[in-house]
Amino acid sequence: MTIQEILKTYWDHDIFRPMQEDIIQSVLLGHDTLALLPTGGGKSVCFQVPAIAKEGICIVVSPLIALMKDQVENLKQKGIEAVAITAGMSKREIDLSLDNCIYGQVKFLYLSPERLLSELVRERIKYMKVNLFAVDEAHCISQWGYDFRPAYLHIADLRELHPEVPVLALTATATAEVRIDIQQKLKFVNGVVFQKSFERKNISYVVQYEENKLRKMLDIATGVKGSGIVYVRSRRECAEIAKFYHDNGIRADYYHAGLTPDERSKKQESWKTNKTRIIVATNAFGMGIDKPDVRFVIHKDLPESLEAYYQEAGRAGRDEQKAYTVLLYNNADRARQEKIFELSFPTVDEIKVVYHYLSNYYSVAYGAGAGISFDLDLGAFCAKYKLDVIKTLNALKFLEQDEYLSFNESVFLPSRFRFEVFNEQLYNFQIQNSGWDAFVKTLLRSYGGAFENYVRLKEFDVARRANLSVQQVIEGLKQLQEYGVLSYLPQNDQPQVTYLKARQHPNNVYINKQYIEQRKATYLKKINAVFTYCTRKQCRSQLLLTYFDETDVDKCGICDVCLDEKRKQEANDIFDDITSEIAQLLSTEPLDIGSLIGAIKNGTEKERLDTVRLLLDAGKIKFGGEKYYL
C-alpha cells in the first residue's frame, strides 16, 4: 500500500496534515529526522504510517505510560498488532511480549526509556527486524530541556544494535539549544529537521493577576461558550474545582493519572462528546486526545516552564477557530514556586539518606536487590522516616540519574492473566476437578487469546458472569495460580521503584553534584522565563515565540497586552478628537457645560466630560463661573 492508502485505510483521512507527508518521506528514505510539530499536529501518524509501509517492527520510546497504553489500544482497534512494555509487568509477561515481537506479527513495540536499561530487552531487540526507531517527547533527552529523563540517554545504544535503522525524533516544544542537543544525543547522521512555526494565530493568550481565582475561573466559563480544560497542580484540587463548577450549574468532571483506564476512558469520552463541558485535570490530561473544538484552557497555577505551558495551552482551538488560554497568577504563586525550587534540589547527603532509608524500608541487603521492583507508597515511606515528600521525590529522580534505581510515578495497570497449560491439559484439569469447571469455562468464554498472551481481566465482570463475589473470583484465580493452571497479576496503581544495581554501601554511592548544579541553573532559567511572561507588558505571542527562537514576528493583536494597547490608543485618539472639537467650539464663543457637551460629536458623554476636566486641570481651557472659554 502507498502511504496515502495506509492513511485512508487505517485513519480514514484523505490527505495528510501539514508537514506529515514530508516527515514520512524523509523516514522512508532512511534519513535520521527531527520533527517539531505543535500540540495536535499529528505526531504519531509520522511514525505509524512509515512503519506500516515497511516490513518489520517499529520501536517507539515514550516516557508517557498512559499515552503508550492508549496508542497500543488504538492500533489494536485498527487491526494493527502492538505491545507496550512498561514498569509493573512481570518478567514472564515481558518475555512473552518480546517473543511475539521477534516471531509474531507485532508491528509496534512501545517501551518506556527505563526499559532500555534492561539487558533482557536489549538482547531481544538484536533479533527483531526493526524498520524504525521513533522517539516521542524527544526533548526529554536534553539536559537543557524542561523534562530531562536520564534514561533517554540510552536510546542511542539501540543504534549499535541496528546501525542501519533510521531514527525519528518527535517533540512539540524545543528551543534551538535543545534541537541541537537532541540530534547530538541520538547520534544523527546527516539529519533532517522539520519545524512548523510555533505561532497559533487563532489563540488569544491572556495573563491575569487574580487573588480570587475561583471567581475568575467561573467568570471565564460563563463568558466563553464551549468546551474547556482547567489545569491544576493536585489530584485533590481536580475533584474540588470540578465540584465547584458543578455547584454553579456548569457540567464539569475531573481527570488525573490515579484513575483506572475505564474511568479515564469514560471521562474522556463524555468530555469529547460535549456531555461534560469542562474537564479539570492535572497535566496527565491531554496527551494524544484530539478534540478540535476546545474554546478555552485555564491554568489555575503557574506552569513549571513555558514549554509545558505552550503544550497545554495549545490544546485550545485546534479547529483554527478563536480560542482563549488564560493563566492566573498572584504573589502567592511566586512564593510557592520559590519554595518548590528549594525542595527540588536536595543535598548529596539528603539523597544518600533517602537511598539508605529506602533499602531499609524494603529490607534490601547490601549487594542484593538488582533488577527487583517494589511498590512504593510515598506518603507512608515519608511518614515513617519523617521526610519531606517533594524533596524525597526529587532525591529519587537524582538516584535515577546516577542509575542506582528507576522510579515511575503512579500509573494504573489492570489485572491480567494467562493460562500456563495447553488446551488439552486444561480440559483434563476440568474433568478431574469438576468443582472448577464452571469457573474455568467462564474465563474461557470471557477472554480469548489467554493461552498465548496475558489478557486484561475484570474481576467484577467475571464475578457477575459466574454468579460469585469479586473476592471469591480473586481467591479462585490465586488458587488456580497455585495449581499451576494460570498466572494471575492483580491490578496495581502504585508508583514503583526498581533497583538497577545491587544495594551499595554508603561509601560507594556517588551522586553527581555538578549535574545537580546544572539542573538547578536550568530550572531557575525556566521558571524566570515564566515570571517574565506573566509580568512583562509585551505581546504574549511574541514572548512565547521569542522563547522558541522565532524572533522576527509581528504582534498577535489579540492577546490581553495587544488588546489593552489598542484600547489605550483608541482612548488617546478619542481624547485628541474631542480636544480638537472643544478648541474649535470655544474659539467662536464661550459655552456653558451643557451646550459644550451637547455640541461635541466624538466620544461618549463620560469621555467628553473627562476631557473637559483634563483640559481645565492642564490650563488649556478656563472656566468663568458659568461658561468655558479659551
C-alpha positions in Angstrom: 0.0 0.0 0.0 1.1 3.6 -0.6 1.3 5.9 2.4 -1.9 7.6 1.1 -3.7 4.3 1.0 -2.5 3.5 4.6 -3.8 6.8 5.8 -7.2 6.2 4.2 -7.4 2.5 5.3 -6.4 2.9 9.0 -7.3 6.6 9.7 -10.0 7.3 7.1 -8.2 10.5 6.1 -7.8 11.6 2.5 -4.9 13.9 3.0 -2.0 14.4 5.5 -1.8 17.4 7.8 0.9 20.0 7.1 4.4 18.6 7.1 3.3 15.0 7.9 4.0 13.7 4.4 7.4 15.4 4.2 8.4 13.8 7.5 7.2 10.3 6.4 9.0 10.5 3.1 12.2 11.5 4.9 11.9 8.5 7.2 11.2 6.2 4.2 14.3 7.4 2.5 16.2 6.3 5.6 17.1 9.8 7.0 17.5 10.5 10.7 14.7 13.0 11.2 13.8 15.5 13.9 10.1 16.7 13.6 8.8 19.6 15.7 5.1 19.7 15.4 2.8 21.7 17.7 0.4 20.0 20.1 -2.3 18.5 17.9 -0.1 18.3 14.8 -0.5 14.6 14.5 3.0 13.3 15.6 2.0 9.6 16.0 1.0 9.3 12.3 4.5 10.4 11.3 6.0 7.2 12.6 3.0 4.8 12.4 2.4 5.3 8.7 6.0 4.6 7.5 6.3 1.7 10.0 3.2 0.1 8.5 4.5 0.7 4.9 7.8 -1.1 5.6 8.5 -4.7 6.6 9.4 -5.2 10.2 8.7 -3.7 13.6 8.9 -0.1 14.8 10.3 0.5 18.3 8.7 3.5 20.0 10.3 5.1 23.1 7.9 7.2 25.1 8.0 8.5 28.8 4.2 8.6 29.0 2.9 5.2 30.1 -0.8 6.2 29.9 -0.3 7.5 26.3 1.6 4.4 25.3 -1.2 2.2 26.5 -3.8 4.4 24.7 -1.9 4.2 21.5 -1.5 0.5 21.7 -5.3 0.1 22.2 -6.0 2.5 19.3 -3.7 0.5 17.0 -5.3 -2.8 18.0 -8.7 -1.4 17.3 -7.4 -0.7 13.8 -6.3 -4.3 13.4 -2.6 -3.5 13.9 -0.6 -5.6 16.3 1.1 -3.5 19.0 2.5 -4.2 22.5 3.8 -1.9 25.3 6.4 -3.0 27.9 6.1 -0.8 31.0 7.1 -0.8 34.6 4.9 -3.1 36.7 4.8 -6.0 34.2 6.1 -9.4 35.3 9.3 -10.9 33.8 7.1 -13.7 32.2 4.8 -11.1 30.7 7.8 -9.2 29.3 9.3 -12.4 28.0 6.1 -13.3 26.0 5.7 -9.8 24.6 9.3 -9.8 23.3 8.9 -13.2 21.8 5.9 -12.0 19.9 7.9 -9.1 18.6 10.5 -11.5 17.2 8.4 -14.3 16.0 4.9 -12.9 15.7 3.1 -10.2 13.7 3.7 -7.3 16.1 4.3 -4.0 14.1 4.9 -1.7 17.1 6.8 -2.2 20.3 6.3 0.7 22.8 9.0 1.0 25.5 9.5 3.3 28.4 13.1 4.7 28.3 13.9 2.9 31.6 13.3 -0.5 29.9 16.3 0.2 27.6 18.5 -0.3 30.7 17.4 -4.0 30.8 19.8 -6.4 29.3 16.9 -8.8 28.6 15.2 -6.2 26.4 18.3 -5.1 24.6 19.4 -8.6 23.9 16.0 -9.5 22.4 15.9 -6.3 20.3 19.0 -7.6 18.5 16.9 -10.4 17.0 14.0 -8.2 15.8 13.6 -7.0 12.3 13.5 -3.3 13.2 12.4 -0.8 10.5 12.3 2.4 12.6 13.2 3.8 16.0 10.7 6.5 17.0 11.5 8.7 20.0 8.4 10.5 21.3 8.8 13.6 23.6 12.4 13.8 22.3 13.1 16.9 24.3 13.5 14.6 27.3 16.9 13.6 26.0 18.3 17.1 26.5 19.5 18.3 29.9 18.6 21.8 28.7 15.0 20.7 28.2 12.3 21.2 30.7 11.6 17.5 31.4 15.0 15.8 31.2 14.9 12.0 31.6 18.4 10.4 32.2 17.2 7.0 30.8 16.7 8.7 27.4 20.4 8.9 27.0 20.5 5.1 26.5 18.3 5.3 23.3 21.5 5.9 21.3 22.7 2.5 22.4 19.9 1.0 20.2 21.7 2.3 17.2 24.6 0.0 17.9 22.2 -3.0 17.7 20.7 -1.8 14.3 23.1 0.8 12.9 21.3 1.0 9.5 17.8 1.8 11.0 16.8 5.5 10.9 15.7 7.4 14.0 12.6 9.7 14.0 12.6 12.1 17.0 9.4 14.0 17.7 8.5 16.8 20.1 6.1 19.7 20.3 8.5 22.1 22.0 12.2 22.7 21.8 14.4 25.7 21.9 17.3 26.0 19.4 19.7 24.7 22.1 17.5 21.6 22.7 17.1 20.9 19.0 20.9 20.7 18.6 21.2 18.6 21.7 18.6 16.1 20.6 20.4 15.4 17.3 23.8 15.0 19.1 22.5 12.7 21.8 20.7 10.5 19.3 23.8 10.4 17.1 22.1 11.7 14.0 23.9 11.2 10.7 23.1 13.9 8.1 19.9 14.6 10.0 16.9 16.4 8.5 14.9 18.8 10.7 11.2 19.7 10.0 9.8 22.6 12.1 6.5 24.2 11.9 6.2 27.7 13.4 5.0 27.7 17.0 2.7 30.6 16.2 -1.0 30.0 16.8 -2.8 32.9 15.2 -6.3 31.9 16.5 -5.3 31.7 20.2 -5.7 34.8 22.4 -3.1 34.4 25.2 -4.3 36.1 28.4 -2.5 36.5 31.8 -4.3 37.9 34.7 -3.2 38.8 38.2 -6.0 37.5 40.4 -6.4 37.0 44.1 -9.8 35.3 43.9 -9.0 32.6 41.3 -12.2 30.6 41.8 -14.4 33.5 41.0 -12.3 34.3 37.9 -12.5 30.7 36.7 -16.3 30.9 37.0 -16.4 34.2 35.1 -14.3 32.7 32.2 -16.5 29.6 32.0 -19.6 31.8 32.0 -18.3 34.4 29.5 -16.7 32.0 26.9 -19.0 29.5 25.4 -18.0 26.0 24.5 -15.7 23.3 25.8 -12.8 23.9 28.2 -9.8 22.5 30.2 -8.7 23.7 33.6 -5.2 22.7 34.6 -4.4 22.4 38.4 -1.5 21.1 40.4 -3.0 18.4 42.6 -5.5 15.5 42.3 -7.4 16.8 45.3 -7.9 20.2 43.5 -9.2 18.4 40.4 -12.2 17.0 42.3 -12.8 20.1 44.4 -12.9 22.5 41.4 -15.0 20.2 39.3 -17.5 20.1 42.2 -17.3 24.0 42.4 -18.3 24.3 38.7 -21.0 21.6 39.1 -22.4 23.5 42.1 -22.6 26.6 39.9 -24.6 24.9 37.2 -21.7 24.0 34.8 -21.2 20.4 33.7 -17.7 19.6 34.8 -15.7 16.5 35.7 -12.1 15.7 36.8 -9.2 13.7 35.5 -5.8 12.5 36.8 -3.4 9.6 36.4 -4.7 7.9 39.5 -8.0 6.9 37.8 -8.5 3.4 36.3 -8.4 3.1 32.5 -12.1 2.6 32.4 -12.7 5.7 34.5 -10.3 7.7 32.3 -11.9 6.5 29.1 -15.5 7.3 30.3 -14.5 10.8 31.4 -12.6 11.5 28.2 -15.5 10.3 26.1 -18.0 12.3 28.0 -15.9 15.4 27.5 -15.1 14.7 23.8 -18.8 14.3 23.0 -19.6 17.5 25.0 -21.7 15.8 27.6 -19.2 17.2 30.0 -18.3 20.8 29.2 -15.2 21.4 31.4 -12.6 18.9 32.4 -10.5 19.8 35.5 -7.2 18.0 35.3 -3.5 17.6 36.2 -1.0 17.7 33.4 -1.7 13.9 32.9 -4.6 15.0 30.7 -4.5 16.0 27.0 -1.7 13.9 25.5 -3.0 12.1 22.5 -6.5 13.4 22.9 -7.6 15.1 19.7 -10.6 17.4 20.5 -10.6 20.2 18.0 -13.2 22.5 19.5 -11.7 23.4 22.8 -12.6 27.1 23.3 -10.6 27.8 26.4 -7.8 26.5 28.6 -7.2 27.9 32.1 -4.1 27.4 34.1 -5.0 28.0 37.8 -1.3 27.9 38.8 2.0 28.9 37.3 3.4 26.2 35.0 6.9 24.9 35.6 8.1 26.1 32.2 7.0 27.8 29.1 7.4 24.6 27.1 4.9 22.8 29.4 2.6 25.8 29.2 2.7 26.0 25.4 1.9 22.3 25.1 -1.1 22.5 27.5 -2.4 25.9 26.2 -2.0 24.6 22.7 -4.9 22.1 23.2 -7.2 25.0 22.6 -8.5 25.9 19.2 -7.2 23.1 17.1 -10.1 23.7 14.7 -8.4 27.1 13.9 -11.4 29.0 15.4 -10.9 31.7 18.0 -9.9 30.3 21.4 -8.6 31.6 24.7 -5.8 30.5 27.1 -5.9 32.2 30.5 -3.0 32.0 33.0 -4.0 33.1 36.5 -1.3 34.2 39.0 -0.7 36.2 42.2 2.1 36.9 44.6 1.5 33.6 46.5 2.3 31.7 43.3 5.7 33.2 43.1 6.4 32.3 46.7 5.1 28.8 46.1 7.4 28.3 43.1 10.4 29.6 45.0 9.6 27.0 47.8 9.3 24.2 45.2 12.6 25.3 43.8 14.3 24.8 47.2 12.8 21.4 47.7 13.6 20.3 44.1 17.3 20.1 44.8 18.2 18.1 47.9 21.8 18.0 49.0 24.1 15.0 48.2 23.8 13.8 51.9 20.0 14.1 51.8 19.9 12.0 48.6 22.1 9.3 50.2 19.8 9.3 53.3 16.8 8.6 51.1 18.7 5.7 49.3 19.6 4.2 52.7 16.1 4.5 54.2 14.5 3.1 51.0 16.7 0.0 51.2 15.9 -0.5 54.9 12.2 0.0 54.1 12.3 -2.9 51.6 14.8 -4.9 53.7 17.3 -5.0 50.8 20.7 -6.2 52.0 24.0 -4.8 50.7 24.9 -6.5 47.4 21.3 -7.6 46.8 18.2 -6.2 45.0 19.4 -5.8 41.5 16.5 -5.9 39.0 13.8 -6.2 41.7 10.8 -3.9 41.6 8.9 -2.7 44.7 5.6 -0.8 45.0 6.1 2.5 46.8 3.6 4.2 49.0 5.4 7.5 49.0 3.2 9.0 51.7 3.8 6.1 54.1 7.5 5.9 53.4 8.0 9.7 54.1 5.8 9.5 57.2 7.9 6.6 58.6 11.2 8.3 58.2 9.9 11.9 58.7 10.9 13.0 55.2 9.5 15.9 53.0 7.5 14.4 50.1 8.7 16.8 47.4 12.3 16.6 48.4 12.1 12.8 48.6 10.5 12.6 45.1 13.4 14.7 43.7 16.0 12.6 45.6 14.6 9.5 43.8 15.0 11.3 40.5 18.7 12.1 41.2 19.2 8.4 42.2 17.7 7.5 38.9 20.1 9.9 37.1 23.0 8.1 38.6 21.4 4.7 37.7 21.0 3.3 41.2 17.3 2.8 40.7 14.4 3.8 38.4 11.3 5.4 39.7 8.0 5.6 37.8 5.1 7.6 39.3 1.7 6.1 39.7 0.2 4.5 36.6 -2.7 2.1 36.6 -2.1 -1.4 35.4 -5.2 -3.6 35.1 -5.4 -7.2 36.2 -4.1 -9.7 33.7 -4.0 -13.5 33.4 -2.6 -16.2 31.2 -3.2 -20.0 31.1 0.1 -21.8 31.8 -1.2 -25.1 30.5 -2.2 -26.2 27.0 -5.8 -26.6 26.0 -5.8 -30.3 26.4 -4.2 -30.2 29.9 -6.8 -27.6 30.9 -9.6 -29.9 29.7 -8.2 -32.8 31.8 -7.9 -30.5 34.8 -11.6 -29.6 34.4 -12.6 -33.3 34.2 -10.6 -34.2 37.3 -11.7 -31.1 39.3 -15.4 -30.7 38.4 -15.8 -28.1 41.1 -13.6 -25.7 39.0 -15.3 -26.5 35.7 -17.9 -23.7 35.7 -15.3 -21.1 36.8 -12.7 -22.1 34.1 -15.5 -22.1 31.4 -16.4 -18.5 32.4 -12.8 -17.4 31.9 -12.6 -19.3 28.5 -15.8 -17.7 27.3 -15.0 -14.2 28.5 -11.4 -13.9 27.3 -9.8 -15.1 24.1 -6.1 -15.4 23.5 -5.2 -16.2 27.1 -3.2 -19.3 26.0 -0.8 -17.2 24.1 -0.6 -13.9 25.9 -1.6 -12.1 29.1 -5.0 -10.6 28.6 -6.8 -7.9 30.6 -9.2 -9.2 33.2 -12.0 -7.5 35.0 -12.8 -9.4 38.3 -16.2 -7.6 38.5 -17.3 -9.0 35.1 -16.1 -12.5 35.9 -18.0 -12.3 39.3 -21.2 -11.2 37.5 -21.0 -14.0 34.9 -20.0 -16.7 37.3 -22.5 -15.5 40.0 -19.8 -15.1 42.6 -18.5 -12.2 44.7 -15.4 -10.3 43.5 -13.4 -11.6 46.4 -14.4 -15.2 45.5 -13.1 -14.5 42.0 -9.8 -13.1 43.3 -9.3 -16.1 45.6 -10.2 -18.5 42.8 -7.7 -17.0 40.4 -5.0 -17.2 43.2 -5.8 -20.8 43.8 -5.6 -21.7 40.1 -2.3 -20.0 40.1 -1.1 -22.2 43.0 -2.2 -25.3 41.0 -0.1 -24.0 38.1 -3.1 -23.7 35.8 -2.7 -20.0 35.1 -0.7 -16.9 36.0 -2.7 -14.1 37.7 -1.4 -10.5 38.0 -3.8 -8.3 40.1 -4.3 -4.7 39.2 -1.8 -2.2 40.6 -1.8 1.6 40.7 1.2 2.2 43.0 4.3 4.0 41.9 7.2 1.6 41.6 10.9 1.6 42.4 13.3 -0.8 40.6 16.8 -1.4 41.7 19.0 -1.0 38.6 22.0 -2.4 40.5 22.5 -4.1 43.9 22.3 -2.0 47.0 25.5 -0.1 47.5 27.4 0.7 50.7 27.1 4.4 51.6 30.8 4.9 50.8 30.2 3.6 47.2 27.2 5.8 46.5 28.4 8.5 44.1 26.0 11.4 43.4 26.9 13.8 40.6 26.9 17.2 42.4 27.9 19.1 39.2 24.9 17.6 37.4 22.6 18.8 40.3 24.0 22.3 39.9 23.4 22.2 36.2 19.8 21.2 36.7 19.4 23.9 39.3 20.5 26.6 36.8 18.3 25.2 34.0 15.3 25.1 36.4 15.9 28.7 37.5 16.2 29.9 34.0 12.9 28.3 33.0 10.9 29.5 36.0 12.3 33.0 35.5 11.0 32.8 31.9 7.6 32.0 33.2 7.7 35.0 35.6 8.8 37.3 32.7 5.9 36.0 30.6 3.5 36.9 33.4 4.8 40.3 34.2 6.2 41.9 31.1 3.8 44.1 29.1 4.7 42.7 25.7 2.6 40.8 23.2 2.2 37.3 24.8 2.6 35.5 21.4 5.8 37.4 20.7 7.2 36.5 24.1 6.4 32.8 23.6 7.8 32.7 20.0 11.0 34.6 21.1 11.5 31.9 23.8 11.4 29.3 21.0 13.8 31.3 18.9 11.3 32.8 16.5 12.3 36.5 16.7 11.1 38.2 13.6 7.3 38.0 14.3 4.5 40.6 14.4 2.3 41.3 17.4 -0.7 39.0 17.5 -3.2 41.7 18.0 -5.5 39.5 20.1 -3.7 38.8 23.4 -4.5 40.8 26.6 -1.5 43.1 26.1 -2.3 43.9 22.5 -5.9 44.5 23.2 -5.0 46.8 26.1 -2.7 48.7 23.8 -5.5 49.0 21.3 -7.9 50.3 24.0 -5.3 52.9 25.1 -4.7 54.0 21.6 -8.4 54.3 20.9 -8.8 56.3 24.1 -5.9 58.6 23.0 -7.4 59.1 19.6 -10.8 59.9 21.1 -9.2 62.4 23.5 -7.4 64.1 20.6 -10.6 64.3 18.6 -12.7 65.7 21.5 -9.9 68.2 22.4 -9.8 69.4 18.7 -13.6 69.8 18.8 -13.6 71.8 22.1 -10.8 74.1 20.8 -12.9 74.8 17.6 -16.2 75.4 19.5 -14.7 77.7 22.2 -12.7 79.7 19.6 -16.1 81.1 18.4 -17.7 81.8 21.8 -17.7 80.8 25.5 -20.2 77.9 26.2 -21.8 76.6 29.4 -21.2 72.9 30.2 -24.5 71.6 28.7 -24.1 73.4 25.4 -20.4 72.4 25.1 -21.0 68.7 25.8 -24.1 68.7 23.5 -22.2 70.2 20.6 -19.3 67.7 20.7 -19.8 64.8 18.2 -17.0 62.4 19.2 -16.9 60.0 22.3 -19.4 59.2 25.0 -20.8 61.7 27.4 -18.4 60.5 30.1 -15.4 60.7 27.7 -16.4 64.3 26.8 -16.7 65.4 30.5 -13.4 63.7 31.4 -11.7 65.5 28.5 -13.1 68.9 29.7 -11.8 68.2 33.2 -8.3 67.2 31.9 -8.1 70.3 29.7 -9.2 72.5 32.6 -6.6 70.9 35.0 -3.9 71.4 32.4 -4.9 75.1 32.0 -5.7 74.6 28.3 -9.2 76.0 28.8 -10.7 78.3 31.5 -13.9 78.5 33.5 -15.5 81.8 34.3 -18.2 80.7 36.8 -20.8 80.0 34.2 -19.1 79.4 30.9 -15.9 77.8 29.5 -13.6 79.7 27.2 -10.1 79.5 25.8 
